[in-house]
Amino acid sequence: MKKILVVYYSRTGITKKLARSIVDFLSADGEEIVDTKNRAWLLWYIRAGRDAALKRQTTIQRMISNPSDYDIVCIWTPVWDFAMSAAVRTYLTMYEKQLPASLIFFCTQASSWAETAIQEMANIVGKKPTTTIVFSSKEISRDSYQEELKKQLIQAWIFID
Ligand SMILES: Cc1cc2nc3c(=O)[nH]c(=O)nc-3n(C[C@H](O)[C@H](O)[C@H](O)COP(=O)(O)O)c2cc1C
């Protein structure tokens, strides 16, 4: 039985909701990446976009899990200004050497730029993800999003060794 870790950052809870359902579905370990910067209010929203666009890192809380203990690591970010969130950029930079060969990158977006964020994630870790899954706000607003997510995950699994 493969050991699976799901790590995710979520500012408003959408990515977290999806990531937690994957954790249950895969019987995986899950851990949230916590950005120590307050990103809640409008001003911080603008700052978040600027951090992402300028490819800045942030400070994240110490993680409990070690990705090298797992066979598969799923990393999930919301798209921020055509890029990944600052917290996920920080996580990838810190842990790139400990990541296993089997990686799944997930992106949550309002509508666009997930591919650019995923490419950037791959550049940081220096390898292509085994597979990628993207979800938009429109898809998440449908009642059937959980089934769709599971379907995509099962399809993605054929690429995993
Ligand atoms: C600062 C910022 C920039 C964003 N930029 C984009 C973008 O370029 N493209 C897009 O489709 N969505 C963008 N979004 C929307 C988020 O990716 C989307 O709402 C996502 O589902 C939020 O996930 P969360 O609830 O886990 O934080 C942006 C959100 C924020 C906060």
PDBQT file of the ligand as one rigid body, heavy atoms in Angstrom, charges set to zero:
ROOT
HETATM    1  C1  LIG A 201      -4.287  37.374  -4.763  1.00  0.00    +0.000 C 
HETATM    2  C2  LIG A 201      -5.129  36.464  -5.612  1.00  0.00    +0.000 A 
HETATM    3  C3  LIG A 201      -4.886  36.363  -6.978  1.00  0.00    +0.000 A 
HETATM    4  C4  LIG A 201      -5.649  35.501  -7.777  1.00  0.00    +0.000 A 
HETATM    5  N1  LIG A 201      -5.337  35.361  -9.117  1.00  0.00    +0.000 NA
HETATM    6  C5  LIG A 201      -6.039  34.477  -9.881  1.00  0.00    +0.000 A 
HETATM    7  C6  LIG A 201      -5.691  34.272 -11.271  1.00  0.00    +0.000 A 
HETATM    8  O1  LIG A 201      -4.726  34.823 -11.800  1.00  0.00    +0.000 OA
HETATM    9  N2  LIG A 201      -6.459  33.404 -11.997  1.00  0.00    +0.000 N 
HETATM   10  C7  LIG A 201      -7.548  32.756 -11.453  1.00  0.00    +0.000 A 
HETATM   11  O2  LIG A 201      -8.215  32.008 -12.159  1.00  0.00    +0.000 OA
HETATM   12  N3  LIG A 201      -7.863  32.897 -10.143  1.00  0.00    +0.000 NA
HETATM   13  C8  LIG A 201      -7.148  33.754  -9.335  1.00  0.00    +0.000 A 
HETATM   14  N4  LIG A 201      -7.483  33.914  -8.004  1.00  0.00    +0.000 N 
HETATM   15  C9  LIG A 201      -8.627  33.175  -7.469  1.00  0.00    +0.000 C 
HETATM   16  C10 LIG A 201      -8.231  31.940  -6.676  1.00  0.00    +0.000 C 
HETATM   17  O3  LIG A 201      -7.283  31.132  -7.334  1.00  0.00    +0.000 OA
HETATM   18  C11 LIG A 201      -9.467  31.083  -6.422  1.00  0.00    +0.000 C 
HETATM   19  O4  LIG A 201     -10.488  31.869  -5.871  1.00  0.00    +0.000 OA
HETATM   20  C12 LIG A 201      -9.169  29.896  -5.534  1.00  0.00    +0.000 C 
HETATM   21  O5  LIG A 201     -10.248  28.989  -5.616  1.00  0.00    +0.000 OA
HETATM   22  C13 LIG A 201      -9.000  30.325  -4.072  1.00  0.00    +0.000 C 
HETATM   23  O6  LIG A 201      -8.690  29.182  -3.302  1.00  0.00    +0.000 OA
HETATM   24  P1  LIG A 201      -8.675  29.211  -1.718  1.00  0.00    +0.000 P 
HETATM   25  O7  LIG A 201     -10.092  29.412  -1.248  1.00  0.00    +0.000 OA
HETATM   26  O8  LIG A 201      -8.198  27.863  -1.340  1.00  0.00    +0.000 OA
HETATM   27  O9  LIG A 201      -7.783  30.312  -1.236  1.00  0.00    +0.000 OA
HETATM   28  C14 LIG A 201      -6.715  34.755  -7.194  1.00  0.00    +0.000 A 
HETATM   29  C15 LIG A 201      -6.957  34.860  -5.818  1.00  0.00    +0.000 A 
HETATM   30  C16 LIG A 201      -6.168  35.685  -5.025  1.00  0.00    +0.000 A 
HETATM   31  C17 LIG A 201      -6.406  35.769  -3.539  1.00  0.00    +0.000 C 
ENDROOT
TORSDOF 0
